[in-house]
Structures are given as structure tokens and as C-alpha cells.
Amino acid sequence: MSTEPTSRHDPELYARIVDQMGHSVIVVDGSRWVHFVSRSLARQLGEPSDAMLHTSLYDLCPGLPRAWMEEQFAQLEQLGETGTETIRWRVSSNLFQPLVELHTELVGGRMYYQCELFLLQGQAEPLFCLTLDGPVPETAGQNETFTDFCQAQLDQAEQRLQHSEKLVTLGQLVAGVAHEINNPVCYVKTNLQTLQQYVGHLDRLLSESLTLAETSGNASLSQELGQLKQKFDYDFIHEELPLLLAETTEGVQRVEEIISTLRDYARNDASEGEWVDLNELLEAALKLVHHEIKYVVTSVQRDYDSLPKVWCRPSQLTQVVVNLLVNAAQAMSRGGEIELRTRFLETEGQVEIDLCDQGEGIDPEIMPVLFNAFVTSKPPGKGTGLGLSVSQQIISSHQGTISASNREGGGACFKILLPVGARD
């Protein structure tokens, strides 16, 4: 024989049931004041459930489309006690900050919540229940679960890490190859300098010999020499040969600079530091990426301040600048300028580096998690999503900061602040 329960309506019991099920639930009244927030949702929002009670739904979720939501509330309220309809829709996760920061950090892409709104029956005043199911990826199919999607993202992350390991190995190979190339380049440079001296001596000897022959009074000899000079285009060779040697010397010096820059960049200086002129470091980085950006970047506008030297690990800072320069070039598919600016903030004891492009800017939805690992706006195969994350770690290890913003008129700007006197 059954007995009647001591209480037919125990709100605390129902709350515990909802929490055990792990649902994300918000209950609001007709004025949209919050009466209940499940602990599961509160944990994700980072605040106690009680702290969110008696606040406005639109304050709790400021991104909700208020006018549209009010239409749905009115529609359900008109149905009254007979209302059994549930309104379902998808909403971008950025409407539920800071949930977007939590989940976008995990998957590195745009996320959505499956939302449901329905009227609670048997209440003295209208109460509405809003549930959030997700987040789910924008590209997720109907049969794809969030767990499946996370597994796919982890598989992609593993591939990116493997690619990163390949880049590390490639960097070591580049350093070795640069060292091997440097030896024959030194031979060529030394021999070229000797050749220039020899050619100068021979040219002087030949010129003086021709002068003596022409002033000897022997008309027949002078005529034959004139014919030979014309036959072998002596005057042209006499002017062109020094220019060819000078251009060749300049080319060898360019190769030598590239090799030196590659060796410095590939050097593992994790435990080394030195005083560095950041203006010179920026120029070295530009030389490294010249081949990567020359077909896209129409010009590089430099505005360098007179800077004190900064204690740093030069190859690591070069890595940061190289990454920013390549990103800037890739963001300008139609071409454009890159602006490099340095400033000495004497009062703050810092050096500032600004790098701006004329690309499409940074997606506002990505901006909050821009420096997280595996976050990228590039198409598959074009980036690992690790560049900015590693860059932030490097700058932080130098006791500095790096930040990003969108500029008016289009494009993005990155600002790096480094202390002048800081040492490990």
C-alpha cells in the first residue's frame, strides 16, 4: 500500500535532480528575472548559482537577441496552460560569454548551442525554462556528437604536433646546411677578392701596353691593334668587367648574410641571452622572410626610434617577428603595406614594437582566444595554430607582453612590449 509523500513539491530536490543530470538550465519569470540557474551552467560561467539569481536574463546573457526572444516568450505565454510547444533554435556561442572562451579554447573554432525554450506548467505565475545543449561545432552533422568532434580535433592536434616536430628537425637541418654552404662561400669570396686584384693589374698592364704601342709611331702596329680592339670589343669589356666583378661580390655578400641570418635564427639559445638592438633584429627578420613576402607586400614602412639595447634571446625574438611578418603577408591576399614601428617608452622603462598590416583584420570571435594553441583562421594545411601561442610564450619568458587589435580601415596590429633592463 503506497503512502503520500510528505512534500509534493520540493524545489531543492528538483534542483538536485537537474544538477545530477548535468543539464544547463535557466528559469526566468514573466519579467525575465532569473529564478534558477543549474549548478552545471554556473560552473561553466564561473559564478555561484545564488549569485546569478534575481538578475535579468539579458544581463546574464547579454548577447541574446532580445527582440526576437520577447516574441518567443509572448508566443508561449499566449498558449497558457495548453501550451506544449517548445521553441528550438541554434545560437552562436559568443552570445554566452564566457562559455565561448572555455569551449573555443578546446576546439579552436566557431561553436553553437542548441537552445530550447518552453513554458513551465502549473505555476501561479508564468515561468519559462531555457536549456542549453552543447556546445556543438558549426560544421557538426546531425549524427555527430560533441565527443566525436573533440576526438577529431585531438587527432588534428596530434597531426599539428607532428608537423611541429618536423619543423624543429628541419630547422636543425637548415642550420647544418647553412654551415656547410658557408665554407665554399668563404672560398668564393676570398678568390673573388684576389681575382679583382689580378684583373685590375692585367687591365692596367694591357691599357699601358696599348698606349705605348699607339704612341710608338708605328702606324701599321697601331692599325692592327685598333682592329683587334674592335674585333674583341675591348672598350666594352674594359668598362663592363669591373662592374661584373663588383656585382658578383655583392651577390656573394648577400648569400653570406643569408647564411649568417639562418645560422643565428636556427641557433638554440634557450639558455643564452645578450644585449640586442631591436631595430637591427627587425631588419634581420625582414631578410629572412623576404622570399615569403616579396610577391605580396608592396612595401615595408619603417619608423624606428632610437632604442637602448634590450637583454634577450635574439633567435627567439626573431622567431616571433618572423611569424608576425608571415602572418601579415598571408592576411593580405590582394597585397598591401606592412608598417614596422619602434618606440622607447622611457617613463615605463620599456621598448615597444608595433607591426601592422592592411589585411582583413582578426575575426572578433577569434580575438579572445587568439593566442591559444591550435587557434587559427587559416584554411586546413596552411597553419598549425601554434605560431601566436608560441610567440606569446616567448614574449612572456622575456617578461614582456604581446597584444593584438584591429585597426580602423582594415588590417590588424600587433604590439610587443619588452622591458629594457630585465635579465634572466
Buried (B, 14 or more C-beta within 10 A) or exposed (E): EEEEEEEEEEEEEEBEEBBEEEBBBBBBBEEBBBBBBBBBBBBBBEBEBEEBEEBEBBEBBEBBEEEEBEEBBEBBEEEEEEBEEEBEBEBBBBBBBEBBBBBBBBBBBBBBBBBBBBBEEEEEEBBBBBBBBBBBBEEBEEEEEBEEBBEBBEEBBEEBBEEEEEEEEEBEEBBEEBEEBBEEBEEBBEEBEEBBEEBEEEBEEEEEEBEEBEEEEEEEEBEEBBEEBEEEEBEEEBEEBEEEBEEBBEEBEEBBEBBBBBBBBBBEBEEEBEEBBBBEBBBBBBBBBEEBBEEBBEEBEBEBEEBEEBBBBBBBBBBBBBBBBBBBBBBBEEEBBBBBBBBBEEEEEBBBBBBBBBBBBBEEBBBBBBBBBBBBBEEEEEBBBBBBBBBBBBBEEBBBBBEBEBBEEEBBBBBBBBBBEBEE
